[in-house]
Amino acid sequence: MEIWIYTIISVLAVSIISLIGIFTIGINEKKLRRILIYLVSFSAGALLGDAFLHLLPETFEEYGFGVNIALYVLCGIAFGLITEKIICWRHCHIPTSESHVHPVAIMNLVGDSIHNLIDGIIIGASYLVNVQTGVATTLAVIFHEIPQEMGDFGILLHGNFTKKKALVANFLTSLTAICGAVIALAISYFTESIIIFLVPFAAGTFVYIAAADLIPEMHKGQFDLKNAVMQLFFFALGIIVMIMLL
């Protein structure tokens, strides 16, 4: 019961983060972009820190390191790649209007639903290891969700959603995290061996998100030494936070 309580509270906290987009309204676009890139840098460090300092060490300590564990990590990485390929396969060339909500916004909601479902599964699996790992993973997910939800809110507004509809749509898709958490915890009742797969799988998805999505964002734009140093600082800060949770 304790695991269920911690998990549900965690996924609800992640869901509430979806409302953060409202705070981007009125912020200068250039300033917002600068804020987001630092948040992206921080979340990249946090995700990698959680994967390599919490999820994988816990797995190795409990089950050892064998080919099966390596394959589960690779499955997580491959799953991230496949999911993005499926979600991003189609682009629309029809201009957005009141009568035509741009499909990129709809596809973003679909992708966000899947992403949050996976986040819920990962958080649930982490709490099955122990509370400390669950808390660390929840924080890593939250750090990642902040810049993502800000970006998602902007995409929905671009897709001709009103501010109210964008917030509601973002929040509703975030609730799939609860479904994911329930799935992970429910499966554990039938087989405890699911943990040996889900935890390294979660680590693999975190590595993919950080390496394939977040770090490339840090390289975009014209090189600026001060900006690069600040990005590295926030990247390191994300890792340090995960170290402090050990």
C-alpha positions in Angstrom: 0.0 0.0 0.0 2.9 2.4 0.8 4.3 1.9 -2.7 0.9 2.6 -4.2 0.5 5.9 -2.2 4.0 7.1 -3.1 3.5 6.2 -6.8 0.1 7.9 -7.2 1.3 11.0 -5.5 4.4 11.1 -7.8 2.4 10.7 -11.0 -0.1 13.3 -9.9 2.8 15.7 -9.3 4.0 14.9 -12.8 0.6 15.6 -14.2 0.3 18.9 -12.5 3.5 20.0 -14.2 1.5 20.0 -17.5 -0.1 23.3 -16.4 3.2 25.1 -16.3 2.7 26.3 -19.8 0.5 29.1 -18.5 3.6 30.8 -17.1 5.1 31.2 -20.5 2.4 33.6 -21.6 3.8 37.1 -21.8 7.5 36.1 -21.7 9.6 37.4 -24.5 10.3 34.7 -27.1 14.0 35.2 -27.0 14.1 35.2 -23.2 11.9 32.1 -23.1 14.2 30.2 -25.5 17.2 31.0 -23.3 15.3 29.8 -20.2 14.2 26.6 -22.0 17.7 25.6 -23.2 19.0 25.8 -19.6 16.1 23.7 -18.4 16.7 21.2 -21.2 20.4 21.1 -20.2 19.5 20.5 -16.6 17.0 17.7 -17.4 19.5 16.0 -19.7 21.9 15.8 -16.8 19.1 14.6 -14.4 17.9 11.9 -16.7 21.4 10.5 -17.4 22.2 10.8 -13.7 19.2 8.9 -12.7 19.8 6.2 -15.3 23.5 5.7 -14.4 23.5 6.5 -10.7 20.2 5.0 -9.5 18.4 2.7 -12.0 21.3 0.7 -13.4 23.3 0.3 -10.1 20.1 -0.9 -8.3 19.6 -3.4 -11.1 23.2 -4.6 -11.1 23.2 -5.0 -7.4 20.0 -7.0 -7.3 20.4 -9.1 -10.5 24.0 -8.7 -11.6 25.1 -7.6 -15.0 24.5 -10.0 -17.9 23.6 -10.0 -21.5 19.9 -10.0 -20.6 20.2 -6.7 -18.6 22.2 -5.1 -21.5 19.5 -6.2 -23.9 16.7 -4.7 -21.7 18.6 -1.3 -21.7 18.9 -1.5 -25.5 15.2 -2.3 -25.7 14.5 0.9 -23.9 16.7 2.8 -26.3 15.1 1.1 -29.3 11.6 1.7 -28.0 12.3 5.5 -27.8 13.5 5.5 -31.4 10.5 3.4 -32.6 8.0 5.6 -30.7 9.4 8.8 -32.3 9.4 7.3 -35.7 5.8 6.3 -35.4 4.7 9.7 -33.9 6.7 11.9 -36.3 6.1 10.0 -39.6 3.5 12.4 -41.0 3.6 16.2 -41.5 0.8 18.4 -42.8 1.3 21.2 -45.3 -2.1 22.8 -44.9 -1.8 26.2 -43.1 -3.4 26.3 -39.7 -6.8 28.1 -39.4 -9.9 28.2 -37.1 -11.4 25.4 -39.1 -8.2 23.3 -39.4 -6.3 22.5 -36.3 -2.8 21.8 -37.4 -2.2 18.0 -37.2 1.2 18.6 -35.6 -0.7 19.7 -32.5 -2.9 16.6 -32.6 0.2 14.4 -33.1 1.9 16.2 -30.2 -1.0 15.2 -28.0 -0.9 11.6 -29.1 2.9 11.5 -28.6 2.6 13.2 -25.2 0.0 10.7 -24.1 2.3 7.8 -24.9 5.2 9.6 -23.4 3.3 10.2 -20.1 2.1 6.6 -20.0 5.7 5.4 -20.2 6.7 7.9 -17.5 4.0 6.4 -15.3 5.3 2.9 -15.9 8.9 4.0 -15.2 7.9 5.7 -11.9 5.9 2.7 -10.8 8.7 0.3 -11.6 11.2 2.6 -9.8 9.1 2.5 -6.6 9.0 -1.3 -6.8 12.8 -1.2 -6.4 12.7 1.1 -3.4 11.3 4.5 -2.3 14.6 6.3 -2.8 14.9 5.2 -6.4 11.3 6.1 -7.0 11.8 9.6 -5.6 14.9 10.1 -7.7 13.2 8.9 -10.9 10.1 11.1 -10.2 12.3 14.2 -9.8 14.2 13.3 -13.1 10.8 13.0 -14.9 9.6 16.3 -13.4 12.8 18.1 -14.5 12.3 16.7 -18.0 8.6 17.5 -18.0 9.0 21.2 -17.2 10.7 22.3 -20.5 8.7 19.7 -22.5 5.3 20.9 -21.2 6.3 24.5 -21.9 7.2 23.5 -25.5 4.0 21.4 -25.8 1.9 24.4 -24.8 3.5 26.5 -27.5 2.9 23.8 -30.1 -0.8 23.6 -29.2 -1.2 27.4 -29.4 0.5 27.3 -32.8 -2.0 24.6 -33.8 -4.8 27.0 -33.2 -5.9 25.8 -29.7 -7.1 28.5 -27.4 -5.1 29.0 -24.2 -7.8 27.3 -22.1 -8.1 24.3 -24.5 -4.4 23.9 -24.7 -4.1 23.7 -20.9 -7.0 21.3 -20.6 -5.6 19.1 -23.4 -2.1 19.1 -21.9 -3.5 18.1 -18.5 -5.7 15.4 -19.8 -2.9 13.8 -21.8 -0.7 14.0 -18.7 -3.1 11.8 -16.7 -2.1 8.8 -18.8 0.9 8.7 -16.4 -1.5 7.4 -13.7 -2.6 4.6 -16.1 1.1 3.7 -16.7 1.8 3.6 -12.9 -1.2 1.4 -12.2 -0.2 -1.0 -15.0 3.4 -1.4 -13.6 2.2 -2.0 -10.1 -0.6 -4.3 -11.1 1.7 -6.5 -13.2 4.1 -6.8 -10.3 1.3 -8.6 -8.4 1.4 -11.4 -11.0 5.2 -11.5 -11.5 8.0 -9.9 -9.5 10.3 -10.7 -12.4 8.9 -7.7 -14.3 11.2 -5.5 -12.3 14.3 -7.0 -13.9 13.0 -5.9 -17.3 11.3 -2.6 -16.5 14.1 -0.9 -14.5 16.9 -1.3 -17.1 14.3 -0.6 -19.8 13.5 2.7 -18.0 17.2 3.5 -17.9 17.4 2.9 -21.7 14.5 5.3 -22.4 16.1 7.9 -20.2 19.4 7.6 -22.0 17.6 7.8 -25.4 15.7 10.9 -24.4 18.8 12.7 -23.0 21.1 11.7 -25.9 18.8 11.8 -28.9 16.4 14.6 -27.9 17.8 16.9 -25.3 21.6 17.1 -25.9 21.1 17.8 -29.7 18.9 20.8 -28.6 21.9 22.1 -26.7 23.9 22.2 -30.0 21.4 24.3 -31.9 21.9 27.9 -32.7 25.1 29.9 -33.1 27.9 29.1 -30.8 28.3 31.4 -27.9 30.9 30.7 -25.2 29.0 32.1 -22.3 25.8 30.2 -23.3 27.8 27.0 -23.8 29.3 27.3 -20.3 25.9 28.0 -18.7 24.5 24.9 -20.5 27.3 22.7 -19.2 26.8 24.2 -15.7 23.1 23.2 -15.7 23.9 19.8 -17.3 26.3 19.2 -14.4 23.8 20.5 -11.9 21.3 17.9 -13.0 23.8 15.2 -12.4 24.8 16.7 -9.0 21.1 16.6 -7.9 21.0 12.9 -8.7 24.2 12.4 -6.7 22.8 14.2 -3.7 19.8 11.7 -3.8 22.1 8.7 -3.5 
